[in-house]
Amino acid sequence: TIEDICAAGICTGGTDKDCDDGDPCTNDVCVDGVCDNIPVPGCSICIDEGFEEDVFVGWKIDNDEESYMKWELSTAKVYEGLRSMHVEWSGAKPNGADGFVEARARYRGMYISDGDVTPILTFQLGMDVALGGCDGNDDLLLFINGAKAWEKCDSNDPLTVVGGFEPVEIDLSQWAGAPVELEFVAITSGTAEASGAIDIDNLRLSGQCN
């Protein structure tokens, strides 16, 4: 702990020392006030995406209505660095047709080994939407190999956000030992009440993969 205090002869511990080095392939411990970041054997960073390039690299971007909503690289809201992967929309979709509107961002396929290291996907998420409920009204989904693996249907929790972002961690163990393809899908009903903005930054997949 740090900032320990002593009052009336009684010592009180302060806050825990933060030893997190931001590397998912280390076990972070504090021993006698000194941080030690111990490498996890066999672990590697399979995806380390900060979205710092001028164009998408390794991503396939597919949008139903580009004039209404599309994934793009943006400097408007970032967790770290210069850019994030961003999509936004507002109001009724332009053609007035019935049905949901999607914007899709698919990362190139890779193979996750079935080893001793748990494959973990982490990213920082900024999300502010008008509607919710996990029914296609202003939602964000993650598909793996075409099947829904994770979903968020509401805005960031103000109690957990840091700089407008909150951390997301997803265990991908059930896909170990097989090729995987990750796809983020932003979806909205495109009604007059719909609106939203989503930013993804510092995307990492750690484990054993190629």
C-alpha positions in Angstrom: 0.0 0.0 0.0 1.0 3.6 -0.4 0.2 6.8 1.5 -0.1 4.9 4.8 -0.9 7.0 7.8 -0.6 6.8 11.6 -3.2 8.4 13.8 -3.3 8.1 17.6 -0.7 5.4 17.5 -2.6 3.3 15.0 -1.4 2.6 11.5 -3.8 2.6 8.7 -2.9 1.2 5.2 -3.4 3.5 2.2 -4.3 2.6 -1.3 -2.9 -0.5 -3.0 0.1 0.2 -5.2 -0.7 -0.1 -8.9 1.8 -2.5 -10.5 -0.2 -3.1 -13.7 2.3 -2.6 -16.5 -0.5 -2.8 -19.2 0.9 -6.1 -20.6 -1.6 -9.0 -20.4 1.3 -11.4 -20.7 2.8 -10.6 -17.3 1.6 -11.4 -13.8 1.9 -8.1 -11.8 2.7 -8.4 -8.1 3.9 -6.2 -5.4 6.5 -7.6 -3.0 7.8 -5.4 -0.1 6.6 -2.3 -1.9 8.4 -3.1 -5.1 6.5 -4.0 -8.3 7.5 -7.2 -10.2 6.0 -7.9 -13.6 6.6 -11.6 -14.2 6.3 -12.9 -17.8 3.7 -15.6 -18.4 5.4 -18.6 -20.1 4.2 -19.1 -23.6 2.1 -16.0 -23.7 2.3 -13.5 -26.6 0.4 -10.5 -27.8 -1.4 -11.8 -30.9 -3.3 -8.5 -31.7 -1.9 -5.2 -30.5 -4.2 -2.6 -32.2 -4.0 1.0 -31.3 -5.6 2.3 -34.5 -2.7 4.7 -35.1 -2.4 4.2 -38.9 -4.1 6.6 -41.4 -6.0 3.6 -42.9 -7.3 0.3 -41.5 -4.7 -2.5 -41.6 -5.8 -6.0 -41.3 -9.5 -5.0 -41.0 -12.4 -5.4 -43.5 -14.9 -2.6 -43.1 -18.5 -3.3 -44.4 -21.3 -0.8 -43.9 -25.0 -1.1 -44.9 -25.5 2.7 -45.2 -22.2 4.5 -45.3 -23.9 7.9 -45.4 -25.7 7.0 -42.1 -23.2 5.0 -40.1 -19.7 3.6 -40.8 -16.6 2.5 -39.0 -13.7 4.9 -39.5 -10.5 6.0 -37.8 -11.2 9.1 -35.7 -9.2 11.5 -33.6 -12.4 12.9 -31.9 -12.2 10.6 -28.9 -9.3 8.4 -27.9 -8.1 6.4 -24.9 -4.5 6.6 -25.8 -2.5 7.8 -28.9 -4.0 9.7 -31.8 -6.9 7.6 -33.1 -9.7 5.1 -32.2 -12.0 3.0 -34.3 -15.2 5.0 -34.3 -18.8 4.8 -35.6 -21.7 7.1 -35.0 -25.3 7.6 -36.2 -28.3 9.8 -35.4 -32.0 9.9 -36.2 -33.9 8.1 -38.9 -31.9 6.4 -41.7 -31.9 8.3 -45.0 -33.9 5.9 -47.2 -36.7 5.4 -44.7 -36.9 1.7 -45.3 -37.8 -0.8 -42.6 -35.1 -2.9 -41.0 -31.9 -2.6 -39.0 -28.8 -0.9 -40.1 -25.3 -2.4 -39.4 -21.7 -1.3 -39.6 -19.2 -4.2 -39.5 -15.5 -4.3 -38.8 -13.9 -7.7 -39.3 -10.3 -8.5 -38.3 -8.2 -11.0 -40.3 -8.4 -14.6 -39.2 -5.9 -16.3 -37.0 -5.4 -19.6 -35.1 -5.6 -19.7 -31.3 -3.6 -22.6 -29.9 -5.1 -24.9 -27.3 -2.3 -24.4 -24.7 -1.8 -23.5 -21.1 -2.3 -19.8 -21.6 -5.9 -18.5 -21.5 -6.6 -16.4 -24.6 -8.0 -13.0 -23.5 -9.4 -10.2 -25.7 -9.2 -6.8 -24.1 -10.1 -3.3 -25.3 -11.2 0.1 -24.1 -14.7 1.0 -25.0 -16.4 4.4 -25.2 -20.2 4.0 -25.8 -23.0 6.6 -25.7 -26.3 5.5 -27.1 -29.9 6.7 -26.9 -31.7 3.4 -27.0 -30.8 0.0 -25.6 -32.2 -3.4 -24.5 -30.1 -5.8 -26.6 -32.8 -5.9 -29.4 -30.9 -4.2 -32.1 -31.6 -0.6 -30.9 -28.2 1.0 -30.7 -26.1 -2.0 -29.7 -22.5 -3.2 -30.1 -21.9 -6.9 -30.7 -18.8 -9.1 -31.1 -19.1 -12.1 -33.3 -16.5 -14.9 -33.4 -16.7 -17.1 -36.5 -20.1 -15.8 -37.2 -21.6 -16.5 -33.7 -22.4 -13.8 -31.2 -19.8 -14.0 -28.4 -20.5 -10.7 -26.5 -22.9 -7.8 -26.6 -23.3 -4.4 -25.0 -26.6 -2.6 -25.2 -26.2 0.6 -23.1 -24.0 3.6 -22.5 -20.8 3.4 -20.4 -21.3 3.2 -16.7 -20.1 6.5 -15.3 -18.7 4.7 -12.2 -16.2 2.7 -14.3 -15.2 5.0 -17.1 -11.7 6.6 -17.3 -11.5 9.4 -19.8 -14.7 8.4 -21.3 -13.7 4.7 -21.7 -14.3 1.5 -19.8 -12.2 -1.7 -20.0 -13.7 -4.8 -21.6 -12.2 -8.3 -21.1 -13.5 -11.4 -22.9 -12.3 -14.9 -22.3 -11.8 -16.7 -25.7 -11.0 -20.2 -24.2 -13.9 -21.9 -25.9 -12.4 -21.1 -29.3 -8.9 -22.3 -28.5 -7.5 -24.9 -30.8 -9.3 -23.5 -33.8 -9.0 -20.6 -36.3 -11.0 -17.5 -35.3 -12.3 -14.4 -37.0 -13.4 -11.4 -34.9 -16.1 -9.0 -36.1 -17.5 -6.0 -34.3 -21.0 -5.0 -35.4 -22.7 -1.8 -34.5 -26.5 -2.1 -35.1 -29.4 0.3 -34.8 -33.1 0.3 -35.8 -32.5 3.6 -37.6 -35.6 5.2 -36.1 -36.0 8.9 -35.4 -35.1 8.3 -31.7 -32.0 6.3 -32.4 -28.5 7.8 -32.0 -25.1 6.6 -30.8 -21.4 6.9 -30.8 -18.9 4.0 -30.2 -15.1 4.2 -29.9 -12.8 1.2 -29.5 -9.2 1.7 -28.6 -6.2 -0.4 -27.3 -7.5 -3.7 -28.7 -5.3 -6.6 -27.6 -5.6 -10.4 -27.9 -3.1 -12.3 -25.7 -2.4 -16.0 -25.6 -0.9 -18.5 -27.9 -1.8 -17.9 -31.6 -0.5 -17.5 -35.1 
